[in-house]
């Protein structure tokens, strides 16, 4: 499904007048982030990114960018913390069949769900840090109280490609918020299913990223939360209905130019 190809620069996408559903987000605490950096430095570990030949950055972990929220799969519900990723389109969580690479994360157990439907299609995805693999399954998905029926998702059985970033991280999986064309197995995305099943009045979502324990972040489904912005929303055309990516003619702060003809 292709939504209106417009994007608000502050990750507030589209204005809504219909009811919205607020989805609380959590963030890795700054003190924990600093402790991780100190520990890595003490071990002689280098910063967790590398530059590719074309100058782009490949992120190898999610330190201090771990904004995550809780979803549930199955009947009875099995709860998972997931990163809502605007750069991918698949939902995956650790499987009860996962090896030690999944650490102590919450694991989906199909035998405990009365709404589970087997699929079995292989799931293989490549992140900047390495590969993740498993298989597809189908079950009920709870997103902020909105119940999606028959959501196809991946049970990950090998997460070695994510390394310690996942094994020690706060998130149990990833829920892709990009366009469905990016899905590994051409699976209908959770947000597309929210729209198709009439669970939201408008095909819109927005992020507010808080920065402290008292300033909670949230994912808003079905619109935006005016409490988190002032003024009018600015509309910008997307480069394509794949990623939430735009052409930026320029950016300046206090009269100083920092970018021209860039992508954002």
LOTI-572092 format. One line per 10 residues: for each residue x, y, z of N, C-alpha, C. Coordinates in steps of 0.2 Angstrom, whole numbers, plus 2048, in hexadecimal, padded with zeros to 3 digits. Layout:
X:Y:Z:X:Y:Z:X:Y:Z ~ ...
//
This chain:
804:7FA:800:800:800:800:804:806:800 ~ 803:80B:7FC:807:811:7FB:803:817:7FF ~ 805:81A:804:802:81F:807:804:826:803 ~ 801:82B:805:803:832:802:80A:833:803 ~ 80E:834:7FE:815:834:7FE:818:83B:801 ~ 816:83C:807:818:842:80B:81B:840:811 ~ 81F:845:814:823:843:81A:824:849:81E ~ 823:84A:824:824:850:828:82B:84F:82B ~ 82F:854:82A:836:854:82C:838:851:833 ~ 833:853:837:835:851:83E:832:84A:840
831:846:83B:82E:83F:83C:827:83F:83E ~ 824:845:83D:81C:846:83E:819:845:838 ~ 816:83F:836:814:83E:830:80C:83F:82F ~ 80A:844:82C:803:845:82A:7FF:848:82F ~ 7FA:84C:82E:7F5:84F:832:7EF:84B:833 ~ 7EC:84A:839:7E6:846:839:7E1:849:83D ~ 7DB:848:83C:7D5:84A:840:7D2:845:843 ~ 7D3:83F:841:7D0:839:844:7D3:837:84B ~ 7D0:832:84E:7D3:82F:854:7DA:82C:853 ~ 7DF:82E:858:7E5:82B:857:7E7:826:85D
7EC:822:85C:7ED:81D:861:7F5:81E:863 ~ 7F6:820:86A:7FC:821:86C:800:81B:86F ~ 806:81A:86C:80A:814:86D:810:816:871 ~ 811:815:878:817:818:87C:81D:814:879 ~ 822:819:879:829:816:877:82E:817:87D ~ 833:813:87E:838:813:883:83E:814:880 ~ 843:817:883:84A:818:881:84F:816:886 ~ 855:814:883:85A:812:887:85D:818:88B ~ 85D:817:891:85F:81D:895:866:820:894 ~ 867:826:894:86E:829:892:873:826:897
872:825:89D:877:823:8A1:879:81C:89F ~ 875:818:89D:876:811:89A:87A:812:894 ~ 878:816:890:87C:817:889:883:819:88B ~ 884:81E:88F:88B:820:891:88F:81A:894 ~ 88C:816:898:88F:810:89B:891:80B:896 ~ 88D:80B:891:88F:806:88B:895:809:887 ~ 895:80F:886:89B:812:882:8A1:811:886 ~ 8A1:813:88D:8A7:812:891:8A9:80B:891 ~ 8A5:806:892:8A6:7FF:892:8AA:7FD:88B ~ 8A7:7FF:886:8AA:7FE:87F:8B1:801:87E
8B2:807:881:8B8:80A:880:8BD:806:885 ~ 8BB:804:88B:8C0:800:88F:8C2:7FA:88C ~ 8BE:7F7:887:8C0:7F1:884:8C4:7F2:87D ~ 8C5:7F9:87C:8C8:7FA:876:8C4:7FA:870 ~ 8BD:7FA:871:8B9:7F9:86B:8B8:800:867 ~ 8B7:800:861:8B6:806:85D:8AF:808:85D ~ 8AE:80E:85B:8A7:810:85A:8A3:80B:856 ~ 89C:80A:857:899:805:854:895:807:84D ~ 899:80A:849:897:80B:842:89D:80B:83D ~ 89C:80B:837:8A1:80B:832:89F:80F:82C
8A4:812:828:8A2:815:822:8A3:811:81C ~ 89E:811:818:89E:80D:812:8A2:812:80D ~ 8A4:80F:807:8A8:812:802:8A4:818:7FF ~ 89D:818:7FF:899:81E:7FD:898:823:802 ~ 89B:822:808:89A:827:80D:895:826:812 ~ 890:821:811:88B:820:815:88D:81C:81B ~ 889:81D:820:88B:819:827:886:813:828 ~ 88A:80E:82A:886:808:82B:886:807:833 ~ 881:807:836:880:807:83D:880:7FF:83F ~ 885:7FE:844:885:7F7:846:882:7F5:84D
87F:7FA:850:87B:7F9:856:877:7FF:857 ~ 873:7FE:85C:86D:803:85D:86E:807:863 ~ 875:808:865:876:80C:86C:873:813:86B ~ 86F:815:870:86C:81B:871:867:81D:86B ~ 866:818:867:860:819:863:85B:814:864 ~ 85B:811:869:856:80C:86B:850:80E:86E ~ 84C:811:869:845:813:86B:840:80D:869 ~ 83D:80A:86F:83A:804:86D:833:804:871 ~ 82E:800:86F:828:800:872:825:7F9:872 ~ 820:7F7:876:81E:7F1:877:818:7EF:872
819:7E9:86F:813:7E6:86C:812:7DF:86F ~ 80D:7DC:86C:80B:7D5:86E:809:7D1:868 ~ 80B:7CA:868:809:7C6:863:806:7C0:866 ~ 801:7BD:863:7FE:7B7:865:7F8:7B8:86A ~ 7F5:7B2:86B:7EF:7B1:870:7F1:7AB:874 ~ 7F2:7AC:87B:7F3:7B2:87F:7F9:7B6:87C ~ 7F9:7BC:87E:7FE:7C1:87B:805:7BF:87E ~ 80A:7C0:87A:811:7BF:87B:814:7C6:87A ~ 817:7C9:87F:819:7D0:87E:820:7D1:87C ~ 821:7D6:878:828:7D7:875:82A:7DF:875
830:7E1:876:832:7E8:875:835:7E8:86E ~ 833:7EC:86A:835:7ED:863:837:7F4:861 ~ 83C:7F4:85D:83E:7FB:85A:839:7FC:854 ~ 836:802:853:832:803:84E:837:807:848 ~ 838:803:843:83D:805:83E:83A:807:838 ~ 83B:80E:836:839:811:830:83D:80F:82A ~ 842:80B:82B:847:809:826:846:802:824 ~ 841:7FE:826:840:7F7:824:838:7F6:825 ~ 836:7F0:822:82F:7EF:821:82D:7E9:824 ~ 831:7E5:828:82F:7DF:82B:82F:7DF:832
82A:7DB:835:82A:7DA:83C:82D:7D3:83E ~ 832:7D3:843:835:7CD:845:836:7CD:84D ~ 836:7C8:850:838:7C7:857:83C:7C1:858 ~ 83F:7C0:85D:842:7BA:85F:83E:7B4:85F ~ 840:7AE:85D:83C:7A8:85D:83E:7A4:863 ~ 839:7A0:865:83B:79B:86A:840:796:868 ~ 841:796:861:846:791:85E:84C:794:85D ~ 84D:79B:85F:853:79E:85E:859:79B:862 ~ 85F:79C:85F:865:799:863:867:79F:868 ~ 86D:79E:86A:870:7A3:86F:871:7AA:86D
870:7AB:867:871:7B2:864:86C:7B6:866 ~ 866:7B4:868:860:7B8:86A:861:7BA:872 ~ 866:7B7:875:867:7B9:87C:861:7B7:880 ~ 85F:7BC:885:85A:7BB:88A:853:7BF:887 ~ 853:7C0:881:84D:7C4:87F:847:7C0:87F ~ 841:7C4:87F:83B:7C0:87F:83A:7BC:878 ~ 838:7B6:879:837:7B2:873:830:7B0:871 ~ 82E:7B0:86B:827:7AE:869:827:7A7:869 ~ 822:7A4:86C:821:79D:86C:81A:79B:869 ~ 81A:799:863:814:797:85F:80F:792:863
812:78E:867:80E:789:86A:80A:78C:870 ~ 80B:792:872:807:795:877:802:79A:874 ~ 801:79A:86E:7FC:79E:86B:7F7:79A:867 ~ 7F0:79C:869:7EB:798:865:7E9:79B:85E ~ 7EC:7A1:85D:7EB:7A4:856:7F1:7A4:852 ~ 7F6:7A0:853:7FC:79F:84F:7FA:79B:849 ~ 7FD:79D:843:7FC:799:83D:803:799:83A ~ 805:792:838:80B:791:836:80C:794:82F ~ 812:796:82D:814:798:826:81A:795:824 ~ 820:796:827:826:793:826:82A:795:821
828:79B:81D:82D:79E:818:833:7A0:81B ~ 839:79F:818:83F:7A1:81B:83F:7A9:81B ~ 842:7AB:820:843:7B3:821:84B:7B4:822 ~ 84D:7B8:81D:854:7BA:81E:855:7C1:81C ~ 858:7C5:821:859:7CC:820:860:7CE:821 ~ 862:7D3:81E:869:7D5:81F:869:7DD:822 ~ 86C:7DD:828:86D:7E4:82A:874:7E6:829 ~ 876:7EC:82B:87C:7EF:82A:881:7EB:82E ~ 87F:7E8:834:884:7E4:838:884:7DD:836 ~ 87F:7DA:832:880:7D3:830:879:7D0:82F
878:7CA:82E:872:7C7:82C:86E:7C5:832 ~ 867:7C4:831:863:7C2:836:85E:7BD:833 ~ 85C:7B7:835:858:7B2:832:853:7AF:836 ~ 84E:7AC:833:849:7A8:837:844:7A6:832 ~ 83E:7A6:834:838:7A4:830:832:7A8:831 ~ 82D:7A8:82C:827:7AB:82D:822:7A8:831 ~ 81E:7AB:835:818:7A8:838:812:7AE:838 ~ 80C:7AC:83A:806:7B0:83A:803:7B0:841 ~ 801:7B5:843:7FE:7B6:84A:7FA:7BD:84B ~ 7F7:7BD:850:7F3:7C4:852:7F9:7C8:854
7F8:7CF:852:7FD:7D4:855:7F9:7D9:858 ~ 7FC:7DB:85E:7F9:7E1:862:7FE:7E6:862 ~ 7FC:7EC:85F:800:7F2:85E:7FC:7F8:862 ~ 7FE:7F9:868:7FB:7FE:86C:7F3:7FD:86D ~ 7F1:7F7:86D:7EA:7F6:86F:7E6:7F5:868 ~ 7E9:7F6:862:7E6:7F4:85C:7E8:7ED:85A ~ 7E3:7E9:859:7E4:7E2:858:7E4:7E0:850 ~ 7EA:7DF:84E:7EB:7DD:847:7EA:7D5:846 ~ 7E5:7D3:842:7E4:7CC:841:7E9:7C9:83C ~ 7EB:7C3:83C:7EF:7C0:837:7F5:7C4:835
7F9:7C6:839:7FF:7CA:837:805:7C5:836 ~ 808:7C5:830:80E:7C1:82F:814:7C4:832 ~ 818:7C1:835:81E:7C3:838:824:7BE:838 ~ 82A:7C0:83A:82F:7BB:83A:831:7B9:841 ~ 832:7B3:842:835:7B0:848:83D:7AF:846 ~ 841:7B3:84A:848:7B3:848:84B:7AD:84C ~ 84F:7A9:849:853:7A3:84C:85A:7A4:84D ~ 85D:7A9:849:864:7AB:849:865:7B2:848 ~ 867:7B6:84E:868:7BD:84E:86F:7BF:84E ~ 874:7BA:84C:87B:7BC:84D:87D:7C2:84A
87A:7C4:844:87C:7C9:840:87B:7D0:844 ~ 877:7D0:849:876:7D6:84D:87B:7D7:853 ~ 87E:7D1:855:883:7D1:85A:881:7D3:861 ~ 885:7D6:864:884:7D8:86B:87E:7DE:86C ~ 87E:7E2:866:879:7E7:866:872:7E4:867 ~ 870:7DE:865:86A:7DB:866:86A:7D7:86C ~ 86F:7D3:86D:86F:7CE:873:86F:7D2:879 ~ 872:7D8:87A:872:7DC:880:86D:7E2:880 ~ 869:7E3:87A:865:7E8:879:85E:7E8:87C ~ 85B:7ED:87C:854:7ED:880:84E:7EB:87B
850:7EA:875:84A:7E8:870:84A:7E1:86E ~ 845:7DE:86E:844:7D7:86C:843:7D5:865 ~ 842:7DB:861:841:7DA:85A:840:7E1:857 ~ 83E:7E1:850:83D:7E7:84C:836:7E7:849 ~ 833:7EC:849:82D:7ED:845:82E:7F2:840 ~ 82E:7F0:83A:82F:7F5:834:829:7F9:833 ~ 82B:800:832:826:805:830:826:808:829 ~ 82B:805:825:82C:807:81E:827:804:81A ~ 827:806:813:822:803:80E:823:7FC:80D ~ 81E:7F8:80C:81E:7F1:80B:822:7EE:806
824:7F2:801:828:7F0:7FB:82F:7EE:7FE ~ 831:7F0:804:837:7EE:807:837:7E8:80B ~ 831:7E5:80C:831:7DF:80F:834:7D9:80C ~ 838:7D5:810:83C:7D0:80D:838:7CB:809 ~ 833:7C9:80C:82E:7C4:809:828:7C7:806 ~ 828:7CE:805:822:7D1:802:81C:7D0:807 ~ 81D:7D1:80D:818:7D0:813:814:7D7:814 ~ 80E:7D6:815:80A:7DC:816:80D:7DF:81D ~ 80E:7E5:81E:811:7E8:824:80C:7E9:829 ~ 80E:7E9:82F:809:7EA:835:805:7F0:834
808:7F6:832:804:7FC:831:7FF:7FC:82B ~ 801:7F8:826:7FD:7F7:820:7F7:7F3:822 ~ 7F8:7EE:827:7F2:7EA:829:7EE:7EE:82E ~ 7F1:7F3:832:7ED:7F7:836:7E8:7FB:831 ~ 7EA:7FE:82C:7E6:802:827:7E1:7FD:824 ~ 7E3:7F7:821:7DF:7F3:81D:7D9:7F0:822 ~ 7DB:7EF:828:7D6:7EC:82C:7D1:7F1:830 ~ 7D2:7F8:82E:7CE:7FD:830:7CF:7FF:838 ~ 7D5:7FE:83A:7D7:7FF:841:7D9:806:843 ~ 7DB:80A:83D:7DC:811:83E:7D8:814:839
7D6:81A:83A:7D2:81E:835:7D6:821:830 ~ 7DC:822:831:7E1:826:82C:7E7:822:82C ~ 7EA:821:826:7F0:81E:825:7F6:822:826 ~ 7F7:824:82D:7FC:829:82F:7FF:826:835 ~ 805:828:836:808:827:83D:80E:82C:83E ~ 80F:82D:844:814:832:846:818:830:84C ~ 81F:832:84C:823:831:852:824:837:856 ~ 824:836:85D:827:83B:861:82D:838:865 ~ 833:83A:865:838:836:868:83A:83A:86E ~ 838:838:874:83A:83B:87A:841:83A:87C
844:83E:881:84B:83E:882:84D:83D:889 ~ 848:83A:88D:849:839:895:844:835:897 ~ 845:833:89E:840:82F:8A1:839:832:8A2 ~ 839:839:8A2:833:83D:8A3:830:83F:89D ~ 834:83F:898:832:841:891:831:83B:88C ~ 82B:838:88D:82A:832:88A:829:833:882 ~ 82C:82E:87E:82A:82E:877:824:82A:876 ~ 822:82B:870:81C:827:86E:81B:827:866 ~ 818:821:864:816:820:85D:80F:821:85D ~ 80D:826:858:805:827:858:803:824:851
7FE:820:852:7FB:81C:84C:7F4:81F:84A ~ 7F4:821:844:7EE:824:841:7EE:82B:841 ~ 7F3:82F:842:7F4:836:842:7FA:839:846 ~ 7F9:83F:849:7FE:842:84D:7FC:844:853 ~ 800:846:858:7FE:848:85E:801:850:85F ~ 7FC:855:85E:7FD:85C:85E:801:85E:864 ~ 801:85A:86A:805:85C:870:80C:85C:86F ~ 80F:859:869:816:858:868:818:85D:863 ~ 814:862:860:817:866:85B:812:86C:85B ~ 815:872:858:811:878:857:811:87A:850
80D:87E:84E:80D:880:847:80A:87B:842 ~ 80B:87D:83C:808:878:836:80D:873:834 ~ 80B:86D:832:80F:868:830:811:86A:828 ~ 818:869:827:81A:86A:820:81B:864:81C ~ 818:864:816:818:85E:812:81D:85E:80D ~ 821:858:80D:826:857:808:825:850:804 ~ 826:850:7FE:825:84A:7FA:82B:845:7FB ~ 829:83F:7FC:82F:83A:7FD:832:839:7F6 ~ 838:836:7F6:83C:834:7F0:838:82E:7ED ~ 836:82A:7F1:832:824:7EE:82F:821:7F4
82A:81C:7F3:826:819:7F8:82A:812:7FA ~ 82F:814:7FD:834:80E:800:836:810:807 ~ 83B:814:807:83D:817:80E:839:81E:80F ~ 839:820:815:837:827:816:83C:82C:815 ~ 83E:82D:80E:844:831:80C:842:836:808 ~ 845:83C:809:843:842:805:84A:846:803 ~ 849:84A:7FE:84F:84E:7FC:84F:855:800 ~ 854:856:803:855:85C:807:859:862:803 ~ 856:867:801:85A:86C:7FD:85F:86F:801 ~ 85E:870:808:863:873:80C:861:873:813
865:874:818:864:875:81F:868:87A:822 ~ 866:87E:826:86A:883:829:867:884:830 ~ 86C:886:835:86B:887:83C:86E:88E:83D ~ 86A:893:840:86C:899:842:871:89C:83C ~ 86E:89B:836:872:89E:830:878:89A:82D ~ 879:895:831:87F:891:82E:87C:88B:82A ~ 87F:88A:824:87C:884:820:880:87E:822 ~ 87D:878:822:880:872:824:87F:86D:81E ~ 87A:86E:81A:879:869:815:875:86C:80F ~ 877:86A:809:874:86C:803:873:866:7FE
86D:866:7FB:86B:860:7F6:86D:859:7F9 ~ 86A:858:7FF:86B:852:803:865:84E:803 ~ 866:848:805:860:843:807:85F:843:80E ~ 859:842:810:858:842:817:852:83D:819
//
